[in-house]
Amino acid sequence: MLARAFRCARRSVARCNHTQASPQSSARTTSFGFKTVPEEDKESLVKDVFDSVASKYDLMNDATSFGVHRLWKDTFVDSLKPGRKAPVRCIDVAGGTGDIALRILDHAREKYADRETSVEIVDINAQMLAEGQKRFKKTMYHYTPQVSFHEANAQELPPAQFKDNTYDLYTIAFGIRNCTSIPAVLEEAHRVLKPGATFACLEFSKVGNPLLSALYDQYSFSMIPLLGTILAGDRDSYQYLVESIRKFPSQPEFAQMIRDAGFVTGGDHDGGAWTDLWGGIASIHTGVKA
Ligand SMILES: C[S@@+](CC[C@H](N)C(=O)[O-])C[C@H]1O[C@@H](n2cnc3c(N)ncnc32)[C@H](O)[C@@H]1O
């Protein structure tokens, strides 16, 4: 399936190059990892990647990050303190197999004895959601109003289902870089949040220290696709995932995009609009709907 996706990407690149050569054409392009593809193709290419990795996604996350993604996700959710003041209605977009949703519900219950906080998990990919549903069946949240799964595009959440000014907390973890239009995702986040509510994004980011950056590049470009081949039989998807990290905007650029969508953020520094984790390998951005 992935081979098909990448053949398709190559075709798209060819079409795109052709298009760029033509001054009459107005085709818009975007990045798919290091490739440039027509905007309308990215969604299906990304879908093919996650169709391919869905069944091995959790295992591969542990293998490629040595489990560190768990610490980052714990830090992310702890920093948001869901349930501290009162139960919250959350939407976890690009929620995949439910890693963030589960942490939100556990945090609210374990820290604040809150069994009313709820999370709506939204993802464009049915197979990732199916893995999440399988996993939630083993938890106390299964068949409760605290969790639900929805197949939808972060860039255009159906307004009848995801109404304006509805949620207290919007989370998106390692998902926004896969979306074709980051501003469209942010605009939707702003629409569905209540005034005063929080947007929070955990995403791979830019490493400040040049030595750490070189080591991290060396590791990610050599080891991650290799682990993808060995453990999941899929090099291309993991190559894309590494490349897509490098294409994501820097911390100040992303903070500006969040402000452009109408959120108020802290100052343009680590500890303000964002908090770096592990020197910027990942970072948490937050904004409050004005
Ligand atoms: C790397 S996974 C992250 C999953 C989960 N949030 C986590 O942290 O483990 C990225 C997810 O983004 C989803 N995704 C990609 N593009 C999307 C879009 N336009 N709308 C909604 N979900 C999308 C993928 O299907 C995939 O499940």
The ligand as an ORCA input file, in Angstrom:
! r2SCAN-3c Opt
* xyz 0 1
  C       1.647     10.694     14.574
  S      -0.059     10.341     14.771
  C      -0.384     10.993     16.378
  C      -1.466     10.260     17.114
  C      -1.662     10.672     18.584
  N      -2.080     12.047     18.704
  C      -0.422     10.437     19.387
  O       0.165     11.404     19.849
  O      -0.028      9.279     19.566
  C      -0.780     11.520     13.710
  C      -2.263     11.340     13.497
  O      -2.748     12.447     12.756
  C      -3.819     11.983     11.948
  N      -4.094     12.985     10.917
  C      -3.319     13.321      9.865
  N      -3.907     14.282      9.138
  C      -5.094     14.580      9.757
  C      -6.149     15.496      9.491
  N      -6.103     16.321      8.441
  N      -7.196     15.511     10.329
  C      -7.260     14.689     11.403
  N      -6.283     13.794     11.696
  C      -5.216     13.742     10.894
  C      -3.313     10.659     11.439
  O      -4.330      9.852     10.911
  C      -2.651     10.094     12.702
  O      -3.543      9.316     13.447
*
